[in-house]
Amino acid sequence: MGTPNTPSTTAELQAEIARLTKINSELKAAEAAEFRIQVSEKGAISVYGLGRFPVSLYKEQWSKVLSHASEILQFGEKHSAELEANQVKAKVAAQVEKQTKAKAK
């Protein structure tokens, strides 16, 4: 005996589980693909959308990494045969390169 909006039969419960599983999968996929930046609880800069976990560094660390962006990109090009391809990584690398060129102007 369910309440008015609660499924009560096994078929209804299974349908509701399937519906919620689908929604959960869609949300996870959207979150994983979304490139976003936010401040972490510990005051670091966290970049989401590169992989399963965020990349979090403090401001000074990001500055140091970004100051070597051209070296990192050159290294990636030089060792491209050894590296795994990932479309998200390629998009981020392109964004970093674009921002680096804009700063140089």
N, C-alpha and C positions, 0 to 999 in steps of 0.2 A: 504494500500500500504506500505508494509514493505521494508526495505533495504535488500540487498542480503542475509545477514545472520540472519535476524530477522523473526521469525514466523509471518505469517499474518492471518491465519485462526484460528477459535476457536479450532479446533482439534489439530492444531500444537501448539497453546498456552497451551492447557491442557497437551499435551505430554511433552512439555518443563517444565511445572510446576512439573509434576510427576517425570521427570528425575532429576530436581534440588532438589526436596524434598528427593528423594532417596539418592543423593549424600550428602546432608546435614545430614541426619540420620546416614549414614555410618561414616562421619567425627566426629559427636558427639559421636558415640559408640566407635570409635577408640581412641578418646581423653579421654573419661571416663575410658577406660580400661588400658590406657598407664600409667605406673608408671614413673614419672619423677620429678626431683628436679630443682628448679631455684631460683635465687635471685629476690625478689619482688622489686617493685618500692621504697619501704620504707626501703630496706636493710635487710629484713628478709629472712629466708629460707622457701620457699613454696614447699610443697610436693603435687603433683597432682596424681590422680588415686585412691584415697581412697574412694571418694564419689563425690557428686555433686560439692562441693567446695573444694579448696585446704586447707591444714592445714599449717598455717604460724606461725612460731615462730622465735624470734631472736636467734642468735647463742648461747647465754648463756642459754636461755630457752631450746633449743634442747639438750645442754650438760647436763642440769639438768634432763630432761626427760630420756635421754639415759643412764644416770648413774643409773637410777632406772628401767632399762629395765627388769631385772630378776624379780623384785617385781611385775611389771605390768603383766608380763607373768604368774607368779604364781597366781596372783589375778584372771586373766582371766581363768586359769585352775580351780581354786577353785570355781568360780562362773559361770562356763560354762553353766550350766543348765538355768541360768537366762539371759544369753546373747544371742543376735541374732547371727546366723551364717552368715558369708559373706565370700565368697571365696577370695575376694581381701584382706580383713582384715587378713585372715589366711596366705596368701602368704607374706604379709608385716611382720606379726609377725614372720614367719619362717625366713625371711631375717634378721630381727633385732636380733633374737636369734643367728643366724649363725655369724653375725658380732660381737655380744657380746662375743661369745665363742672364735672367732679369736683374739679379743683384749686381752682376758684373758690368752692366750697361750704365 
